[in-house]
Amino acid sequence: MSLFCACPILECVYCLGCARWAWKKCRYTAGRESENWGSATSTEFEPVPRICRYILAVYEFDIRNPLWAPPGGYGINPDWVVSKKNYDENQGKVSPYMIYIDKDNQDILLLISGLNMAKESDFLLLLDDKLGQTKFDGGYVHNGLLKAAQWVFDTECDVLKELIEKYEDYTLTFAGHSLGAGVVTLLTMLVVKNRDKIGNIDRKKIRCFAIAPARCVSLNLAVRYADVINSVVLQDDFMPRTSVALEVLFKCLFCFPCILCATCLKETCTLQEKMLQDPRRLYAPGRLYHVIVRKPFGVGSISPAVKTAVPVDGRFEHMVISCHMVSDHSIALMEREFENAFNRLKEKDRVMDIPPQQRMERSSSLALEHSEEHKAALARAAALEVPEAYSPNEYGTFRKTQSGDDSDRGSSRRESWDELAGRILETDDKGEMVLKSNWY
């Protein structure tokens, strides 16, 4: 009898929980996560629309006779294409990619296309992502994407080395969309870790643009490589926000609304601190650029805004319930919207009438600002006790911790704080702690 009495109570509790989840989800819009981020400049955002056009060109069968070129074309010189490989040449190990020398912008590019819905090999690659399966450089990564990145690195290592030695002053850029964005993310990390194999190129000359990437690296890696890797997301895009293992998601396609509802409900009820301290949880990589082009709930367009940051907490954590969450993943739509956003940024610079000398000074200080923001993100990660949130030795921001148990890492962090407190504080005549006059 008591069991039957408890059923209505349980139903009420469940309904209240679902109502709370629905209310929070309906109030959560795409601009909320980036509302406190800084605005990007036209200088730093300039490569993004151009690189999107280059990625679109990878989908073409014949670069010299394109079938789907946007107005104005792809901006690619066919004579500067080093190599272009399709699915057959890649043996199903990775989606099509192209190596291109952009002599106008002094750039060596490796570009990888996104998921092809008609190719089983792409699905097998994307679904190979069991959480905690693969560790890399002190963090966790997407297993399938790492294997694809390793194959590309082994295949093109000698070619990249030859190009880097031939074009010494050029930068080395990796770029991809969706599935390809995840591959280039891990490929960039492999290159950074093995620079001796491609001619010892300076880390500052390596960069990556992951357009609408899948969540493929743990939080410590996402923050530590933010000086090299840039993720670009168009407003409501679902892919960088899909935290559930893709293997589970696609196996449950017969009940997609159920798995989506259960995932959103779980995220809503999970504490932020617990999410951040899960070392296996994967995130969108690097520095984030969020392009906002519509009002909340898609009720109308607005002047495009580009927000950027290296966030730790609030890194595209929650799905946005929107009718644009799938369409915003289209690379063709992204190219158009990113071009509009870039033109808006250029117009803003013209209205402000910034003198050329000040623009040059602004460009030179941009790298320093990004470096300081990167260090601040590392400090934030350490403060939140994100596992293995140390900085590489070459930066010197944090001491690299040895692998061990949590107590070892905790004692190491306390010792560092005691040293800091001893350096900047002293005891006055009244026995109170005050700042030293020469603490800096």
Secondary structure, DSSP 8 states (H G I E B T S, - for coil): -HHHHHHHHHHHHHHHHHHHHHHHHHH--GGGTTTTSEE--HHHHTHHHHHHHHHHHHT-S-TTS-SS--TT-----GGGEEEEE-HHHHTTSS--EEEEEETTTTEEEEEE----TT-HHHHHHHH---TTSEEETTEEE-HHHHHHHHHHHHHHHHHHHHHHHHSTT-EEEEEEETHHHHHHHHHHHHHHHTGGGGT---GGGEEEEEES----EEHHHHHHTTTTEEEEEETT-SGGG--S-HHHHHHTGGGHHHHHHHHHHHHHHS-HHHHHT-TT-EE--SEEEEEEEE-GGGSSEEEEEEEEE--STTSS-S----TTTTGGG-HHHHHHHHHHHHHHHHHHHHHHT--HHHHHHHHHHHHHHHHHHHHHHHHHHHHTT-TT----TTT-SS----S--HHHHHHHHHHHHHHHHHHHEEE-TTS-EEE-TT--
